[in-house]
Amino acid sequence: MPSARRDPRWPRDFHHRRTAGLLNPLQVLELARSMPGAEGRDGARVPVVDARPLPPAGPGEIAVTWLGHSSALLRVDGVTLLVDPVLAGGIPGARRRLTPPALTPEQLPPLDAVLISHDHYDHLDAPTLRRLPRDTPVLVGGGAAPWFARRGFTDVTELDWWEGTRVGGVQVEFVPAHHWSRRTLLDTCRRLWGGWVVTGADGRSVLHAGDTGYGPFPARIGARHRDIAVALLPVGAYAPRRLLRGVHMDPAEAVRAAGDLGARHVVPIHWGTFVLSGEPVLEPLERVREEWVRAGRDGADLWDLPIGGTRVL
């Protein structure tokens, strides 16, 4: 079993990387009170594709499968990557899933690596990870390796922002996000948060942005990665706006971020699975479609997938 000690190159915490303040207890209570009740959840019908074999995707192709919330399966040049898998039941703070996971951990194809954007429960799910082989390579932000080592994972790579590594024939880079991290009251910002850029042999990239507010990072990522073919961008968990603006984009900001990135196609994620904020369940999808048209973008380039849906380039 690998060592569970923290790598000495990481600081004690990453508060200095935050670009927004954290909610105080009264604001957390206000956020909880804003969430729609059962009457606002039960009538929402989020599109879901029944479990089915994944379409093939080999060398020279990019395939994106949305598994629900921020969980996604990326296949780039024949390399299969699972990002932020939450494929079991509910999570602390949202015990009930609105929609089932598209695949169970046992139904996943063989994985070349798991990528974790940050340690919030809706992105890092211990019950899901317990059902994966412990020799699966895992890529995480700085300071996160001990959490995985304590759970038996034997191949964990920690990265700082703008650092990368090879997985099979693709390059994987950890990129900045406007967010934060915490799993308990005692580990706030102890692990670095971010997004992932996966670049194939032909130079085309896929971005999974993790969780992020709007700010300068998308433009910086786009300047560094000039051929982002697909961007998976969070569009939900944004209301009340004055509480969440710094750490979650709304649909209009997500469309603006797509322009900053120079992304040709966008997959809206981070909606339709858990009730985490005050907007109606289906509003993120409705608004991102409206904002996409308002921005003059081709509707065919918005890959508004159902849960379990796949698109292949």
N, C-alpha and C positions, 0 to 999 in steps of 0.2 A: 504494500500500500504506500502511495506517495506521502511525503511529509505534509502535515497540516499547518506548518509554520508559514507566517506571512513573509513574502519576499522582501528583503530589506531595501530594495530599490523603490518601494512604494511608500508614500507618506502615511502617517497614521490615519488620515482621512482626506477626502477630496472636496471639502467645503469650498476651497479656493477655485474650484472648477465650476461652481454653480453660477448661473446667470440670472437667477430669480430667487426671491425669498421663499421660505417654507411657511406653510399654513400654521397659525397658532391654534390652540384648542377650540376657541370660539369659532374660528373660520372652518375648522373641521366639522363642528356641529352644524354650522350653516350649510356646508356642502351636503351633509347627510340628510338634512331636512329638505333640501331641494330635489332629491331623487324622486322620480315618478313611483307611485305606489302600484299595487297589483293591477288596478284598473288601467294604468298607462302602459303596462308591460304585456298583459295577456293577449291584447288584441293585435300586437305587433307581429307581423309574419315576415321574419327575415328569410330571404331565399336560401335554401339548403339543397345541395345535390346529394342524393343517396350515395353511400359508399360504393365505389366501382373501381375497376382496375385503372391505374393511372395511364394516360396516353404516353407512348414512348417518346423519349427525348435523348438524343445521343450527341456525339461530337459535333460542334458547330451550331448547336441549338441551345436555346434558353427556355426553360419551362418554369412557370410559377403556379403553385397550388396554394390557395388560401384555405387554411384548416380551421379558421375561426379566430376572432379577436386578433392578436398579433402573431399567431402561430402560422408558419408558412414553410412549405417545402420548396426549395430552390434546386433546380437541376441545370447545371451550366457545364457544357462540354463534357457531359458524361459523369460529372461529379455531383453527388447528391448531398445537400446540406439542409438540416432541419433547424429552423430559427425559432427561438422563444416558445418551445412546445408546452402548451397547457391543454392536455388531451385526456384529462381525467374528469373529476367532478367539479364542484364549485371551489371557490378560493376564500380565504379569510376576508370578510367585508362584503362578499358577494357569493353567498353559499349556493345560490341557485343559478344554474346556467339557463339562459334564454334559449339557446340552441345547442344541440349535441355536437361533440367534436366530429369532424369529418372522417377521421381515422382514429382508431385506437393505437397505442404504441406498438401493439403486436401486429397491426396491419401495415405498418410503415415498411417501405423498401429498405434494403441494406443502406446504412448511412456512412458517408465518408467523414462527417463531422457534425456536431451540434454547436450552434452559435447562440450565445446568450447576450442580449443587449444590456440588461441590468437586472437587479435582484428583486424588484417588486413582484408580488405574488402572482400578478396577472401576466408575468413574463418568465418567471423562474418558478416552476411548479415541481416540488419534491415528489408528489405521488406519481407524476408522469415519468420523471427521471429514474425512479426506482424500478421502472419496468423496461429500462433500456440496458443493453449490455454495458458492463462497467469498463470495458476496454474501448468504448466509443470515444474517439478524440473529441474534446470539448474546447472551444475557444471562448474566452471571457475577457472582461476588462480587468485592469490592475486591481489586486487585492482580493479577487474572488476565488482563486484557486483553493485556498484552505477549505472553503465550504464544500467543494466537490471532493476534495481528498478525504474529508471526514465521512463521505458517503461512498467511498470505495472507487471513485473514478481514477484511473491510473494514467491517463494521457490528457493533461490539462495545460493549455497554453494561455498565459496572461499577456495582454497587449495594452499599450498606452494608445492614446489618440494618434492617428497617422502611422501607427506601426502595422506591419502586415506579415503574413506567413503563407507558405504554399500548402495547399491541400490538393493532392493529386495534380492535375494539370491546370489548376486555377490559382489566382492570387486572391487572398482574403485580407482586407484591411479594416481595422477598427477606426471609426470616424466620430467626430464630436456630435453631441446632442445637447439641447437646452433642457436639462432635466435634473434628476438627483437620484439617490438610492437609499433604501432602508428596508430591513425585514423585521427588526425589533426596535424597541425604544432605546437600545444601547448601541446600535451600529449605524446610525445615520451617516450616510455618505462615506462609509468605510470601503465601499467597492465602487470602482469607476463605471460609469454608464456611457452608452454611445450607440452607434449604428454600425452597419456592416456593408462594405462594398466588395462584391465578388466580380472579378474580371477574368474573362476567358482568353483563350489564345488569340482570338481575332481582335482583342481590344475592347469588345463590348462589355459593359458592366451592368450589374443588378445592384441596386441599393435597397437595403432594409433599414429604415431610419430609426427603428426602435420606438421609444417615446421621446417626443421633443416638442417644445414650443417653437414659435417662429422667431427667427433672428438671423444673424450673419452666417451661421454655419452652413446652410444649404448652398449659398453662393460660393463659399470656400471649397466645399466638397465638389461642386460643379467645375470650379476652376482647376482642380487637381485631376478630376476624372472627366474627360471631355466627351466620352461616349457612353452615357448612362442610358441604356436601352429601356430599362424598366425600373421604376421606383415604387416601392411599397411604402406608402405614407400614412401615418395615423390621422384620422379625420374625426374621431369621437372623443368623448369625455372632456368636453370643453366648457360646460356651463355649471355654475354661474361664471361668466367670462372674467369678471374682475378677480376671482379667486384662482382661476386656472390658466390665465393667459400666458404666464411665464413658462409653463411646463407642458402644455398640450395645445397643439394647433387646432383651430376650427377649420371647417371646410374651405373657406375663402383663403385662409393662410396656407393651407395645404396646396391649393392650386397655385398660389404665388410661389411657394417653395419649389414646386415642380418646374416653374419657369426659371427660378434661380439655379436649379440643378441642371437645366438643359435636358431634362428627362423626356424621352419621346412617348413613353407609355406610363401610366400610373395605376396602381392597384390600391384602392382605399382599404385600410385595415383599422384595427382598434375600435371596432364598433360591433353591435349586433350580437354580443355573446354574454356580457356581464353588464349590469347596471352599476356604473361607477360615478355618475354625475347627473346633472339636472335636466339635460335635454331629452326630448322624446326618443324612443328607441330607434325609429326609422329616420329621424331628422338628419343625421350625418350623411346618409346615402342620398337623400333628396336634395340636400343643400350642395353637396359636392357636384352632383350632376348639373344643378343650376349654375354654380360658379364656373364650371368647366365651359359651359356654353357662353356665359358672360365674358369669359376671357378669350373667346374666339378660337378655342381649341377644337380639333376634330373629335367628334363624339366616339369614333372608333378607337381612339387612343386612350380613352378612359376604360380600363379593364375593371368594371364594377362587378367582380366575380361573386357568385353565390358561394356560401361556405361549402368547401369541397370541390369548387370549380378550378379548372386549369386552363391557362393559355400558353401557347408555345410559339416562340419566334424561331 
